Amino acid sequence: ERLLAELDALSIPVAGLLVNAITPPGCARCRRAGAREEKQVRALARRFLTGTGRPMILAPMISPEPRGVRALRDWGTTWRRFDRAGRP
């Protein structure tokens, strides 16, 4: 949020936002962290999704980190768009 505020103050437009390392859905071990993170993502969405046509993409955390073209491509298929209604 601070970065978005600074960019706005400098009149630098932001066309899209990628939120990286999101707790994967359905992770039983990470339930508490995921709930806290969801609140943060929703707050960020309220700040960022005020204009039209600006996507906010959520990219899940994975381990090990993807390496190589195929692993990056596979990881990219797990990304999801966060919509204006607040649903990932």
N, C-alpha and C positions, 0 to 999 in steps of 0.2 A: 504494500500500500504506500509506503514511503517513497519507493521508486516511482510509482505512478504519479504521486503528488509532485515530485521533483520534475519529472518529464513534463507534466502539465504546466508547471510554473515557468518552464523554459520554452513553452509552446512547441514541444516536440510531440507529434502525434504518435499514438500507439495503435497499430492496425490489428493486433491480435496478442493474446497472452497464452503462454504455455506454462502450466503449473506442473512442475516435475516432482517425482518421487512421492506420489500420492499413495497412501496405504491401500493395498489391493482390496476390493470388496470381498467380503466373506472370510477374511482372515480372523479366525477365532482368537488367536494370541494377541492380535493388535486391536481388538474391539475398542478399548478405551482411547488409544491414540487416534484411531480412525474417527471416533465421535468428536474428539477435540479438533481434529484436522477438518472435519466437515464444517464445523462452525466457522473456522478461519476461511475456508474456501467460499462459503456463503457471504461472509463479510467482504471478501475481495470481489466477489461477483457484484455485490450491490454497488461498489465503487466503480468497477470497470465496465459493467454491462449497461451503462447509461446511454451510450450512443447506439446507433443501428449498425448492424453488419460487422461488429467486432467480435470475433470468436474467442472464447476462453476454452482452452483444451486442457484436459487432465491426463497426465501420463503417469501410470503406476510405477511404483518402486519395484524393481525385480533384483533378484540375487541369483547368480552372479550378474554383474552389469553386462549388457549386451556388447559383444565384440564381433566385428565383421559385418558385412553388408546383409547377409541373411538374418543374423540375430537382430540387427537394427530394424530390418523390414518386419520381422515377426513381432517385435516389441511395438512398432508403430501401429500394428493392427489392434492393439489393446487400448490405444488412446481413445478417449471419448470427449465429446463436446458437452460443456455445461450450458444448459439452456436458460433463458430468461426466467422461467418458472421456478428455477432453483433445483432442477433435477439433473443429476449427472447422466 
